[in-house]
Amino acid sequence: MNQPLISILTPFKNTAEFLPECLNSIISQSYQNWELLIVDDYSTDNSYQIVEKFAQNDNRIKLFKNNDHGIIEALKTAYSNSEGNLITRMDSDDVMASAKLETMAKQLLDYGKGHIALGFVKYFSEEGISDGYSKYENWLNNLTENGNNYSDLYKECVIASPCWMVYKTDLDRCNAFNPNRYPEDYDLVFRFYEAKLKCIPSSQILHYWRDYSWRTSRTHEHYAMNYFLDIKMYYFLKLNFDSSRPLALLGAGFKGKVIASHLVKNNVPFHWICDNPKKIGRKIYDVMLHDYPSIETLKNPQIIVSVANADAQKEIKQLLNNKQIKPMEDYFFFC
């Protein structure tokens, strides 16, 4: 197999406990033509010194200080110093499967530009994996197995941030890490979708995703629910909203109210529908709430579903599919 140079982009901050295992998993890859652009985001532990020792023993490991602050700026710093034709991202607290780079590079070489190489992910933790993360892992891998990741784009981030690989030219076409918009991994996935990059189906575990209580995605405000809803609404209005069709919002719980406030703020008219008898016939944000049968009065609507209950979601999806209403065109699950 032709072996183009792979650039691995890795920000790190205070992950001294996990860095040796992470770095050794990269060094022991079956695919050896790689460079690691690893950027210290102002660590206060001995993380920098650990990486420095590895870099002294392997010139493929290139250590930098962040040009600014935060993950996005660290990714920009890494990317600006990269020389590879293929680009991937790695988290400093995770572990690569030994054939990860080889498998993803082969996928891209087989399918060509305009594609994203993916793989299964598996959570691991000394404290045990919560039911929520276990469900997310299964959901994500089910999407990846068929390469239909975009079908649930507005539910959660449909591509694991440290388990993708693309051609550098395609990443440039997506504007790489330039938007200063969090959560940065979800934002990039929306731009993959916007650029029409195709997801390559995969069913091989390529990445081991470490979970622990102080992980950034658990603790930093940039990964809070409101940021996810903000980014969903930004891209929905930009990429999928059809102003020539009536818009219906299903659900008036917490997420439904946040979505409604976005629509009101952006002067987007919508029909608000719920099954709560205490809310039907009342106004919230000066918008009247209606019962479910009223959706039948709308001609060719687009529908945002903000209902969180899993059983209710299944019923709604079955009902919509029976009416030949198409996902990511006619309806969008936002949770």
N, C-alpha and C positions, 0 to 999 in steps of 0.2 A: 504493500500500500504506500502510495505517495504520502510523505509526512510533512505537511506544511507546519510552520511555527504556530503554536497556540499560545496566546497571551492570557494568563490567569490574573484577574484583578481582585485583590483582597484588601479591604480596609481592616484595621484591627484597633481595638482599644480595651486595655485591661483584660486580656484573655490569656494571660501567662499560663494559667492552669491547663489550657487546652491546646496551645500553639504547637508544642512538640508533636502531639499525635496528628494534628492537622498537617503540619509540614512534612512529616514522615510519610503520610498517605499520598502526598503529591510527589515526593522524591521517588517513591516506590511504584509509580505508575508504569504500566506496560508500555505506554507511549512516552517516549523520552524527549521529543523535540518540543519543549515548552519553555516559557519564561514566566516567572512569577513576579508581578509588580505588586508589592505588598507595602501598604501605606499606614504609618502610625498616626492615629487621630488623637494625639496628645494623651497617651497612656500615662497613668501615675503609678503603675506597678513596674515590674521588670520585663514587660512584654518586648520592648524595643531591644533590650540586651539579648533576649532569647533569639529573636529573629536575626539579629546581627551575627551571632555565632553560626547560625545555619548559613547565612549569606557568605560568610568567610570560607566556608567549606564547599559551597556550590555557587558558581558564578551565574547560574540561571536564576537565582533568587536576588532580586533587585529591591533594596529597601529604601523607602523614602519617608520623609516627614510630610504631613498634610499641608498643602498650600494655604488652607483656610481651616474651617471647623466643620465637622459633620460628615456623615457617610457619603452624601452626594459629592462634596468637594474632594473627599478622599478618592472616590471613584474617578472623578475628573483628573486628579493628579496621576493616578495609575494609568488611565487610558491615554493621557497625553504623552506618556513615556513608553507606550507599547509599540512593538514592531511586528506582531504576528498578523497573519492573514485570517486566523480564526480567533474569536474572543469568547471567553467564558468568565464567570464570576465565581468566587469561592468565599465562604465565610470562615473566619479564623478560628471558630470554635467547633467546626464540623469535620467530617472525615469523608474522603473520596473512596469509593470502591476502586479496586486496583486497575480495572479496565475502563474506568470512566472516560478518560480523555480519548483512548483508542476507539471506544464505541461511538462516542459523539462525533469525533472527527470522521470516522467511516460513514456515519449517517449523512453528514454534510457533503462529503465527497461523492457519495452515491446519488443524493437528491439534488445537489447543486445550490446555487444562490437562490435567495427568496424563501429559504426554509430555516426552521429552528430545530436544532437537535435537542431532544429531551430524554428523560429517564425517570424511572420510579424513584421515589424517596422513601426513607424509613426513619421514623423518629426513634431516638434512644435517650435514656435518662437514668441516672442512678436513683432518682426518686420515683420512677414509674411514669408512664405516659397517661395523661388524662383522657377521659372518654372523648372530649371535644377535639383534641389533637389527633386521636386515633381515627375519628370520623373524617377529619380534614385530610389526613394521609390517604385513606381509602378513596375518598371523593376525588382527590387530585390524581391519584394513580389510575382510577377508572377513566378519567378524562384523557390522560396521557396514553393509555393503552390503545385508544382508537384515534388519537390525534385530534379529537374534537374539543380541545381545551376552551376555545372561544365560545362554545355553546352556552357556558354558564359564566360568562365574563363578568357580569354585574353582581354575582353572588359573593365571590371571594377572589383573591388573587389566584388565577388558574395556572400559573407557571411558577414553580419554586425558584426563588431568586438565585440560589446557588446551584441550580441544576438545569442550565440551558447553555447552548453554544450557537453562535451565528458567525457568518462571514463579517469581517470588519466593514466591508463596503455596505452591507445591509444595516449594521448598527449605525453607521454614519448617516444612512438614509433615514433612520429613525431619530436622528438628532442625539444619539448616544445618551450621555448623562447631563445634558445641558439644562433642561428645565429644572428649576429649583422647586420641585413639587413633591411633597411626601404624601403617602408612603412611596418611595422612589421605585421599588420593585414593581408595584402595581401600576404606577404611571408608565413604566417602560413596557409592560405587557399591553397596555392600551395602545401604545404607539407601535408595537409589533402588529397588533390587529389593524390599526389604521393603515400601516404600510403593506397590509395583506401578506405578511410572512406566514407561510404554512407550517403547521406543527407536524413533525415527523412522528408517527406512532412508535411507541416503545413500551416494552414490558419488563425491562431488566433493571434491577435495583442498582443505581449508579451513585447515589448520594445518601450518606447517613447524617441526619439532621439532629443535632443535639438540642435537647430542651433542658432548661434550668430556670430557677425562679427569677434571676436577675438578667436574663437575656434581654437585649435591647428591644426586640419586638414585643416583649411583655411589659416593659417598664417605661419606654419613652413616649412622650405625648404625640409624636409624629405617627404612631401606630395605633392611636386610639380610634374608637368607632367613628367619631365625627370626621376624622380625616378620610376614612374610607368612604363615607357617604358623600363627602365633598367631592372627592375625585370621581366617584361614580356619576354624580350629577353633571360634573364638568364635561365628561366624555360622552355621556348619553346625549346631552343637548348639542354637542359638537358633531357626533358621529352617527347617531341612530334616530334621533328625534325627527319626525316628519310633521312639520307645522301644518300641512294640508289635511292631516287626519286628526280626529278628536283623540285626546289623551285621557286615559282613565287611570286613576291610582287606587289600587285595592289594598285596604288595610289602614287603620288609624291608630295603631300603637305608636310606640316611641319612634321607630324608624319611619313609619308612615308620616308622622308629624314633621320629622326633619326633612324628608323628601318634599312634603307639601310646602314647607317654608322656603325651600330652594326654588320651587316652581313659582311661588308667589313673588319672591324677590326678583326673579328673572322675567316677571310679567308673562308667564306661560299659562294660558288658561287650561284647566283640567277638570274632569269629573271625579269627585271623591266618593268612593264606595266602600262600605264596611258592613259587618254583620252584627255590630253592637247596637242593640235597641236604644241604649241610653245616648248614643251619639247620632243615630239616624234622625234627620230632620233638624239637627242643630248646625250651627256654623262654627268652624275653627279657622282662624286666620281669614275670617270673612268669606269662607268657602263652605257651601252647604254640603252636608254628607247625605248620601242616598243609600238605599238598600241594594243588594246584589241584583235583583231582577232588572233594575234600571239600566244595567249595562247593555241589555238587549235593545235598548232604544238608540244606541250609538251605532252609527254606520261606519264600518271598517275602522275600528279604533286601534290605537296602540295602547298597550296595557303594561303598567309598572306594578309588579306584585311585591308588596312589602310585608306580607303575612309570614311570620316566623315559624309557626307551628308546622312540624314536619309532615304530620298526617294531612293537615289542611293544604299544604303545598302539593302533596301528591294528588289530592282530589282536584285542585285547581288546574294542575298540569294536565291531568287526564281529561278534564272537561274541555280545556282549550285545544288539546290535540284532537279530540273527537270532533271539534268544530273546524278542524284543519287550519287552526290559527298557529302560525309558525314562530318558534323561538328565535330571538335575536333579530326579528323583523317585525313581528306583531306583538309579542309579549317578552317581558324581561323580568327575571327574578332578581330582586335587589337584596335578598337575604335567604 
